[in-house]
Amino acid sequence: MGTNMNRRDFIKTGAAVGLAATMSRSIRLFGQDDRKVRLGFVGLGSQGTGLLRMCLDMEDVEVPALSEINSERLNRAIDLVVKSGRRRPEGYTGEEDFYKLVARDDLDGVVVATPWLWHTPMAVAAMKAGKYCAPEVWGASSIQECWDLIEASEESGMPCMMLENHCYERSTMAILGMVREGLFGELVHGECGYCHDLRSLKFGRQSGQINFGPGARGEAEWRTYHSINRNGDLYPTHGLGPIANCLNTDRGNRMVSLTATATKSRSLHQYIVSQVGIEHPYAKINFKLGDIVTTVIKCQNGETILISHDTNLPRPYSNRYAIHGTKGLWMEHRALVSAIYLDGISPSHEWESLEDYFDKYEHPLWHKFRTEGVRGGHGGAGYLKIRAFVECVKRQIPTPIDVYDTAAWIVITPLSEESIAKGSTPVEFPDFTRGMWMKNKPIFGLTDEY
């Protein structure tokens, strides 16, 4: 898929935003021109298979190659492609066969849905091979890992779009539009988090016993080790992504420092004891991850962000969103409330439901999505994120979540680890844009296409 555009300049300066906006009227969101996007998939567990299924519902996507070290999962994915009426893809099963996949000349983009430690080397390899890259959500293991992504993207001119579905939720996109219209006044504070009971995921049950590590079911095969060995906000982007978009981070604003603190670690031990007893070898594990990790970020323009990471305790799911501005605020705690208060608009000091504002402030992308038919996981947000990636690959334009967003959001993990290890002292953010944040313009959610 050729292009005459200087993609490296687009990535560095964001100059393609105006072009993207003018092009957005020529192609409908759900694939109405005859160009094909050829994607390879690396990692075909539940997440990768879900992304593959959504792409197979898109008539303009071809899947020439798949990579997965588990042969059963690989064969299942190959069968899905064949049953969709497409040509049988080539499958790769070696641990480093992703290098062979990204080197193929019949791929335009690569989707990465592997365990976290593989995301950066796979994304870097894809970009260096001249491919658009879409890694699933993760938290970085080091600051250098983030610079590796930046340098690979700048040197190759290829975009890296983290697939953060929460940026595409109906509520967060509506709020983003309301923020941009000034309904909240000047923003001063944001709150968010990843509050999700993952005890049963970290210890997959098999044959009546809990288990983790090699041979365990699902993410228990690898994710549990992070709770054993690390203490920080291990998964910051589900909450942070939408808040960062509202605050224009790296686009006239930036995150400059953070402090993080962690509670004691008790709940995973208690879960093990409740499931298999105090004598089980797992009961002797010393988990580093605090049950709740709290991170406070200071922004260049004076705003603050509070992030909570809470995956060990029994609780319903919530991203604990909040936007505080000089004219109002929004709070969302999943099933409990998605409430809004706008000074001078809402009844005096009374909460209103965000749903009451959808008719007037529905984001154009969601208006089109609901008209043409909501589909895919996470209430449709999962479909929108991968469709956005496909559209950008098709048009050969920058992605609405770019490599600088990706790096700035995932660096929260190693920075929070450093702060906690130093007694909750402040640590500074790297400026991955090298000063371009002062000139960059917002790029996310500007059209009804992606």
Summary of the structure (lengths in Angstrom):
residues: 450
radius of gyration: 21.6
end to end distance: 19.8
largest distance: 65.4
contacts: 1588
relative contact order: 0.17
helix: 40%
strand: 19%
